[in-house]
């Protein structure tokens, strides 16, 4: 009798174990008809389906496999989101540096003017070199004309100095243009800094006032 009871209990435990381990799936065919079964037909494995427990509760959901186009779009979206997050992170870093570096708007104006003065000095230097080189070129070119009208041979060194002078003018002209671009960029950059600094300071003031009101209410 005891052996029979033990055998029966063992059978029940094994049976229960199989039931607990049994899986039930739910999927839809190409016509939208819902199906249930302990196995999914191979052609529906890559499509959307769910796994149910013995109470019919969803315990796992499997989305349909993405097409190459969908995968490419997902990668694009991830890239866009990552770039957006990076931009936001850099913006927060700039705000923090701006507030840590400058105390008042006047500090920004002073820093801007100092940089503009430095670039302005470089522009004036380049302009002076250009003007001096052009004057020398004009003198040398007059010498060439005078020598030629005198039916004499123009020295090769004079032509060389003229070429060097023209090259100097070209180089300093490029240098001056670069300095002017830097000057314009500095002006634009600091105008943006000043505007952002005002916004950040206004936000700080608003937060302080809000905290003061909350403390007063308590």
Residue pairs with C-beta under 8 A, 6 or more apart in sequence:
19 54
20 54
22 38
22 54
23 38
23 51
24 36
24 37
24 38
24 51
24 52
24 53
24 54
24 56
25 36
25 37
25 38
25 39
25 40
25 49
25 50
25 51
25 52
26 34
26 35
26 36
26 49
26 50
26 52
27 34
27 35
27 40
27 44
27 47
27 48
27 49
27 50
28 34
28 35
28 47
28 48
28 49
29 35
29 44
36 52
40 49
46 64
46 65
47 64
47 65
48 61
48 62
48 63
48 64
49 62
50 58
50 60
50 61
50 62
51 58
51 59
51 60
51 61
51 62
52 58
52 59
53 59
66 74
94 196
95 196
95 200
98 193
98 196
98 197
98 200
99 197
99 200
101 107
102 108
102 111
102 193
102 197
105 194
105 197
105 198
108 190
108 193
108 194
108 197
109 194
111 190
112 186
112 187
112 190
112 193
112 194
115 186
115 190
116 183
116 186
116 187
119 179
119 182
119 183
119 186
120 183
122 175
122 179
123 176
123 179
123 180
123 183
126 172
126 173
126 175
126 176
126 179
127 176
129 168
129 172
130 169
130 172
130 173
130 176
133 165
133 168
133 169
133 172
134 169
136 165
137 162
137 165
137 166
137 169
140 158
140 161
140 162
140 165
141 162
143 158
144 154
144 158
144 159
144 162
147 153
147 154
147 155
147 158
148 154
